[in-house]
Amino acid sequence: MTELKLERGIQMTVGKDASGKDDIMNFKVIISPDDGLYRGGRFVFDFKVAATYPHDVPKVRRRPRRRRGPCLPPGADPRPDPLAP
């Protein structure tokens, strides 16, 4: 994958098949913005491209590094009352 130029803050790794060779149909992309609203974030995406591509779309899954709830102050109810004024 030496001919692929990626922007700053983007990394790509290619999976390996059973024999240890590069499997370009399965790869991971990591996006780490260094400015803007998502600065300091890390977003990991797994891509799995079927052998029947382009007839079947690739499967893309976002893998969160850690799960967090919505940004709420301590003690706040994450499920507000829908009937409250």
PEFENWO-V794977 format. One record per backbone hydrogen bond with DSSP energy under -1.0 kcal/mol. CO is the residue of the C=O (numbers start at 1). NH is the residue of the N-H. Records with the same first field share a line. If there is no record, write none. Layout:
# PEFENWO-V794977
CO = NH ; NH
This chain:
# PEFENWO-V794977
7 = 10
9 = 32
11 = 30
13 = 28
15 = 23
17 = 20
21 = 17
23 = 26
25 = 49
26 = 15
27 = 47
28 = 13
29 = 45
30 = 11
31 = 43
33 = 40
36 = 39
38 = 41
43 = 31
44 = 63
45 = 29
46 = 61
47 = 27
48 = 59
50 = 53
52 = 55
59 = 48
61 = 46
70 = 72
73 = 76
81 = 84
